[in-house]
Amino acid sequence: MRRLFVVLLTMMLPIAAFAAQKTDEYGPTNEVRQYEGYTLVWQDEFDRDGRPDERWDYEQGFVRNRELQWYQPQNASVKDGVLIIEGRREVVKNPFYEEGSNDWRRGRKQAEYTASSLTTRKSFRFKYGRVEVRAKIPTASGSWPAIWLLGNQWGWPSCGEVDMMEYYIANGVPSVLANACWDSARRNAPAWDTVIAPLTHFTDRDADWTAKFHTWRMDWDELFIRLYLDDELMNTIDLSQTTNGSGRGKGENPFSNDIEGFGMYILLNLALGENGGTPDDSQFPLQYLIDYVRVYQVKN
């Protein structure tokens, strides 16, 4: 039987043994952390002003979850060592609008908000290793930033999803989440392994938490996925429990398999509305800042 596992994180979790990177907590860093036994195989330090590196592709339009934003590439830029994903209060006409359509993507005449969603789907995927992303997230009402990964086999949820970070309203309060999902025994019904940490879990310890950059990390091998925030273990996903129970990937494990070409790719996005709550228009434009994205793999 597949499991649906939800935990409310209310206590400080164990801290990893290695020392934290020394850097300016309020700005980007040029220091690249090295790990014994690992090789850095892919990175973007966002150190060239202008458009993001051509390795990033973009989702466009209305994409998922009945969110409010229209995704477009022009809301993503690089300046002063960071990728800026901007949420804007602006009107964009929906070129796919169909009067009376039951499809929410086509039934809206226009979007009232815009943002960007960047992905390495076409340029980079990997199997096992360590992913590290340093970012400063917007926490105003309505914001739903994320750092996540999808598998490149089958369709969702059979492909598997890992959310290194999501920020939105959960259980009625602003929260930081660390999740994974796959296909349950009921077709198109994902099984979730989710940890929900109220934002106060962090701000009670550091009143300036929301003004600082933080480091999210995923350690992934054939047995476990472990998700960290500033070296604090947030969630451990036991991959012996994540076999798809239905869908095109029935009987397959979306996180641990020997399928040729299998891998996961990275997404960085700022969604607006829905789980993020009602946008506070007085706080726009919103800025989601990413200092770097790095992928390490175990040395041969």
Secondary structure, DSSP 8 states (H G I E B T S, - for coil): ----EEEE--S---B-SS----S-TTS--------TTEEEEEEE---S-BS--TT-EE--BS-STT-SEEE-GGGEEEETTEEEEEEEEEEEE-TT--TT-SSTTTS-SEEEEEE-EEE-TTT--BSSEEEEEEEE---STTEEEEEEEEESSSSTTTT-EEEEEEEEEETTEEEEEEEEEEE-SSTT-EEEEEEEEETHHHHTT-TTGGGS-EEEEEEE-SSEEEEEETTEEEEEEEGGG----SSTTTT--SSS---TT--EEEEEEEEESGGG-S--GGG-SEEEEEEEEEEEEE--
